[in-house]
C-alpha cells in the first residue's frame, strides 16, 4: 500500500470525478459502504452533499471515515 494519495475515479450525481486518497482511506470507505449495504458511489454522494462549500471532497471523506471508526470504537 502507498502512503501517498492516489487518484480514484467515482461517479457523483451522474458525473465522473476523481478524488485523491491514501489507500487506507479508500479501503475504509469501501468497507463502510459494504457494511451499510450500499454502493460506494451512494455513500460518496452523501458525503459530498453534506460537506461545507469550503471543504474538499477528499477531506470530507477522510473525516467521515475517521468519525465512523471513532464512533464504532466507543
C-alpha positions as CSV (number, residue, x, y, z in Angstrom):
1,X,0.0,0.0,0.0
2,X,1.0,3.5,-0.6
3,X,1.1,6.3,2.0
4,X,0.7,8.8,-0.8
5,X,-2.7,9.9,-2.1
6,X,-3.7,8.1,-5.3
7,X,-6.5,9.3,-7.7
8,X,-9.6,7.2,-7.6
9,X,-12.5,7.6,-10.0
10,X,-16.0,7.8,-8.8
11,X,-19.4,8.8,-10.1
12,X,-21.2,11.5,-8.1
13,X,-24.6,12.7,-9.1
14,X,-24.2,11.1,-12.6
15,X,-20.8,12.8,-13.3
16,X,-17.4,11.1,-13.2
17,X,-14.8,12.7,-10.9
18,X,-11.7,11.7,-9.2
19,X,-10.6,12.1,-5.6
20,X,-7.1,11.7,-4.2
21,X,-7.0,9.5,-1.2
22,X,-4.5,7.3,0.5
23,X,-5.1,3.5,0.1
24,X,-6.1,3.1,3.7
25,X,-8.9,5.8,3.5
26,X,-10.1,4.4,0.1
27,X,-10.3,0.9,1.5
28,X,-12.0,2.1,4.7
29,X,-14.6,4.0,2.6
30,X,-15.3,0.8,0.6
31,X,-15.6,-1.1,3.9
32,X,-18.1,1.4,5.3
33,X,-20.2,1.2,2.1
34,X,-20.2,-2.6,2.3
35,X,-21.2,-2.6,6.0
36,X,-24.0,-0.3,5.2
37,X,-25.1,-2.4,2.2
38,X,-24.9,0.3,-0.4
39,X,-22.8,1.3,-3.3
40,X,-19.7,3.3,-2.8
41,X,-20.9,6.0,-5.1
42,X,-24.1,6.4,-3.0
43,X,-22.0,6.9,0.2
44,X,-19.6,9.3,-1.5
45,X,-22.5,11.3,-2.9
46,X,-24.0,11.6,0.6
47,X,-20.6,12.8,1.9
48,X,-20.3,15.2,-1.0
49,X,-23.8,16.7,-0.4
50,X,-23.2,17.1,3.4
51,X,-19.8,18.8,3.2
52,X,-19.3,22.5,3.7
53,X,-18.6,24.5,0.5
54,X,-15.0,25.3,1.6
55,X,-14.2,21.6,2.4
56,X,-12.7,19.5,-0.3
57,X,-14.2,16.1,-1.1
58,X,-11.1,14.2,-0.1
59,X,-11.1,16.0,3.3
60,X,-14.8,15.3,3.8
61,X,-14.2,11.6,3.1
62,X,-11.3,11.3,5.5
63,X,-13.3,13.0,8.2
64,X,-16.3,10.7,7.5
65,X,-14.0,7.6,7.8
66,X,-12.4,8.9,11.0
67,X,-15.8,9.7,12.6
68,X,-17.2,6.3,11.6
69,X,-14.4,4.3,13.2
70,X,-14.2,6.6,16.3
71,X,-17.9,6.1,16.8
72,X,-17.6,2.4,16.3
73,X,-14.8,2.2,18.9
74,X,-16.7,4.0,21.6
